[in-house]
């Protein structure tokens, strides 16, 4: 049986790069994305190019976070994906509120609703979809669950409180899922990418300066690319990765350990 990869958030950045890499490895792709009409003009040609190359790709522009969208996605999966065939489940949803907790003027600040929506989108839904795939019998033997975290799970960045909180939840869920799903033959791991120029990152205030500083900080002298992350994701398609479980793997060329590389 040919193996499938399910990618939530696969229309850009790391999700799309992973889709391309997994297609090269022979995976059939089921991509869920949520894009407005203007961005679809960029996204759909990317999907069509993969199909023209002979890769099987099913894409749905649905909200994987709301019940109505979830049911539509599951119905499509039931109709088109064989049971016990999803080897890779990648959670790459990037939907968060980028606002400060407090500011002295009348500008926008993070609300409780903003915070909860972000934690659900980028944290809780990672687990929710894993359980749905288990309950519906989609996971293949030795399946891999993969998610994307960031340095913001433990460090403070401007306007990053909601996303950082979501990433912290994601990392804790990864640990519990790794332990509780191991008896099912499923491993759960996260990739902690270096600063990467993606549409999601461009939403952060001062993104250009942030990208410049990250490139200067990185000992390799450049930013992490989506393709760097996709290359590591592809390693999890190999049997040699069977014993990696519950890990947060940095994919950053040494960026996150370079903070004290120069004497003060």
N, C-alpha and C positions, 0 to 999 in steps of 0.2 A: 504494500500500500504506500502510495506517495505521501510524503509528510507535508503538513500545512504549517504556516506561521500566521498567527493572528496578531495584528498590530493595531492597537488603539492609539490614534493620533499619528497616522502614517502619511500625512500629506505634505510634510515639510521637515526641515531640520534633521534631527537624528532619526526620527521615525521613517522618513522617506529614504534616507541613506541606508538604514537597516533593511528596508524592503528591497532595495536594489541589490544589496549584498546577498541577502538570503535567496533572492531569485537566481543569482549566479550559482548558488550552492544547490540549486534544484528544487527549492521549496515552492509550493503553491502558496499564494498570498491571499489573505482576507484582510482588507484594510478598512478600518472605520475612521472617518474624519468628520470634522464639522467646519465647513468653510462657506463664507458668503459668496455671492455670485462673482464679485470682482476677483476674488482670489481663485475661484474655480478655473478661470481662464489660464492660470499658471499651473494649477494642480492637475487638471485632467490630461493635458498633453504629456505630463510625466508618466501617468498611468498608462496612457495609450502607447507610449514608447516602449514600456516594458512588455505590453501585449504583442507589439509588432516584433519584438525580439523572440517571441515564442513562449513567454512565461504566462502561466495562468494566474490571473489576478481578478479578484472580486472586490469592488470598492463600494462602500455605502456612505453617503453624506448624511449621517444621522447623529443625534446627540446620545452618546453612550452613557450619559449621566442621569438621564430622565427615564422614567418608567416606560413611556410610550416608545421612545427610541430604543431602549433595551429590548423590548418585545419585538420590534421590527427587525432588529439585528439578529436576535435568536431565531426568529422564523426563517430568515434568509439562510442562516447557518444550518438549521435543521434540514432545509431543502437541498443544500448544495455541498455541505461538508460531511464526509463519512465520520461516523463515531470513532473514537480512539485514534484520531489522525493528527491532532494538533500537537506538534513537538515543541514549538516555540510560541509563547505568549509574551509579547512585549507591550508594556504599558508606557506610552510616550505622550500621554495627554498633558498639554501645557496650557492650562487655563487658570489664571490667578489674578487677584487684585493686587496692584502695585501702588500702595498708598502708605503714608506714614501713620503711626498710631496716634500721633499728636502733632499739632503745629500751632504757633501762636496767632496766625492770621485766620482768615475765614476760608481758607482753601480746603479741598476735600481731605478727609481722614478716613482711616479704615473703620468700617462698622462691624458689628458682630456678625451680621449677615455676610458681609464680604469675607470675613475670616472663615466662617463655617463653609461657605461655598468653595473656597480655595482648598481647604483641608479635605473636603469631600472629593473634589475633582482630581487633585494631585496626590492624595493620600489614601483615603478610604476606598475609593473606587478600584484601586489596585487589587485589594482583597476581594471586593464584591464580585468583580469579574472572574477572579480565580475560582471562587466558590460556584459561580454560575457554570463555568466550564466543567467543573467536577460533577455538579449535580446533573448536567445534561450529557455526561459521558463523552466529552470531546477530547480529553487529554490522551495523547499517545503514551505508551510505556516510556519511562525515563524522560518525561516532559520537563521543559525548562520554563520557569516563570522569571521574567526579567523586568526591572524597572529602572528609572533614571532619577538619581538624586543629585545633590549639589553640595558645595561647600557651605551654602547658606543654611544647611540643617543645623550647623553649630556655630556659625559666625554671623555677625550683624552686617547687613547691607542696607543702603538707603532705600526705603520703601519696600523692603523685602520681608516684612514681618509675617504676612500671611503665607507667602510661598515657603519661607523658611520653616514655619510651623508645620506646613503640609509635608515638607521633606522629612522633618523629624518624625512625624507620624508614620510616614512611609517606611523609614528605616526601622522603626520599632515593629511595625507589622511584618516586615521582611524576616526579622528574627523569629517571631512567633510562627509565621507560615513555614519557615524552613524546618522548624522542629515538628510542627503538627502535621505537615503534609509529607514529610519524609517517608512515613510508612506506606504512602500511596506510590512511592517511586518518583515523586516530583521534587525538584530542587527549586529554591527561590533565592535569587541574588539581585543585587543592585549595582549599577555602574555609576560612579561619581565622576562625571566628566569635568575637564577643565573648562574655563570660560570659552564659550563657543558662540560665534556670530550666527544667531538664528532669529527668526521672526519673533519668537517669544522673548528673547533677551532684549530685543530692540524696544520692548515695552517698558523696560526699566529706565527711570530718569537718569540722564547722563550716560547713556549707553556707549556713546562714542569714546568718551574719556575712560570708561570702565574697560572697554576692549583694548584700548591703547596701553593702559597700565598692566593689564593681564599679559599682553604680549611681551612687555618689557620684563615682567616678573618671571616669565617662563624660561627655564634654563635652555630650552631648545630654540628660543628666539622667535617663536610664533604661537598663534592661538591653536587650541584644539579644534579640529574640524569634525563635522558630522561623520565623515568617512572614517576618522580615527575610532570613533565609538562603534560604528558599524563593524569594523574589523574585529573588535573584541567580542561583539555579539556573535559574530560568525564562529568564534572559537567554541562557543557553547553548543554548537551543532555536533561537535565531536564527542565520541565516547570518553575521550581522555578527560573531559570536564565533569564526569559523573560525580566525583567526590567533592566538588565545590558547592557548598550549600550554606546559606546564611551570610554570605560575604558582601561587603561593600568594596568594590574594586575601583581604585582610582585610574582614570584614563585621561591623563593630563600632561604627559611628558615631564613630570616632576614639578609642575607648577605649584601645587599646594604644599610642598615641603621646601620651597625656595624662599620663604619669607625672611629667613635669617642667614641668607647666603653671603651677605656683606656685613662687615663689622660696623657698628654704629659710629 
